[in-house]
Amino acid sequence: MTKHPPISTHPSSFNAHAAKQEVLVLGGVTHDNRGDLAMMEGLFIGLREMSSNIAPILYSWNPKHSRTVFDVECRHSPDLDISSQFSSRSSRIIAIIEMAWFVIRFALFRFVSFRVARLFTNANLLGFFVQLSRASAVIVHGSGSFNSYWWHDWVYPKTACAIAARLAGKPILMTSQGVGPFEHVLDRLVASLFFRAATYLGVRDADQSANIMRRLGAQSSRIWQSGDNALLLPKLSDAELNILLEAEGIPLTELLIGVNVRDATSYSSSFHEGQLDKLATALSEIAIRHGARLVFIPISYDSADDDRRSAENLARIIGDRAPITVVRNERSAAELRALISRMSICVGTSYHFLLFALSSNVPAIGLFRNAYYRQKQSGLFGLFGHPELCIDTSLASASELTERIGRLMVERTELSCELERANVTLAEKTAHAYAQFAHAICATN
């Protein structure tokens, strides 16, 4: 991987890379959630396809790790400098004060002098200020983090950077976003500042996120159904998929039910998965009834919410009531998507697990136990015209889960045809939105 020299923070360096159109990508932590990594990699693929002259620079919470994952220049995110004085347990008032202080320091840099700004600003932020001043555009990459659960390390820092970008006269673009819920008045206020500042708001779930943006002041003309950048990753061939299935011990001829469960306690103490016994009963009964194998497919390998741990817990409850395969090897997003495409139906929690199923014409049911996943899943399934295929497992009984999953299994051929038609329509919308996204970036050159 190419190593890049550290950025100079001296004003004379502003035009050092005039041959390239530098685009700043405001990211987060590069952890082991394959969905998040796929969205970022898909964005970089799209930017490369747009123009060979575009040079993306990823501002990451962990640039050293990011350099091992992405073939782009990576630098230290300003997020941590902005949020260093507050955390998820701090007052939002303190967070807003820190946001304002960040913007004031950038204004000093931009409109007064480099020397004055340097009196109050560390080298990392000065470097970001310099890069922002010479960049063509600023992008906030896709995520499901623009909500009250991630206010402290996503919404507030990203909004501070968006305001600075507008002061610099740079377009700020958002892509592949799932927005909400916002459960605090100050979160809504800060999000409103971002939506009003942004020039392009790309959502991955159409009306659900778009309506929240509109209520918070976004102009409808700036909102686009950009789809999910994770779907830009290249697909595996049939031969590669067969090799993958064999490597994971998944029979090529069996009926397969894809399963994903996640303990999201690390997001919030109230998000514990719980009540797996009901799901175990339902899955076992359907597997026995149809002679199917349950295939547990992870999306996150992160230590905080590794899906394999949840899969092992559920598999332990099911025991020998049904044949089970747990995909334990760490696989790329493209490999996981290929595995999911081979399933007859899918049942699970992870947004990208469900997205990879639906986008591959595999009927699915979403399982949620909290507002965070309800928001993600209702938006996704609403996009495909079936919002009723999300189930609150805290309310549903084992018999209700069995009935819903069983009905999906029986109707899977018809539903698969519906999904195929929906995917054609969504691809057309996404292509149109992508053209607008490209225009917003390349028009700045």
Summary of the structure (lengths in Angstrom):
residues: 445
radius of gyration: 22.5
end to end distance: 26.8
largest distance: 73.5
contacts: 1550
relative contact order: 0.12
helix: 52%
strand: 15%
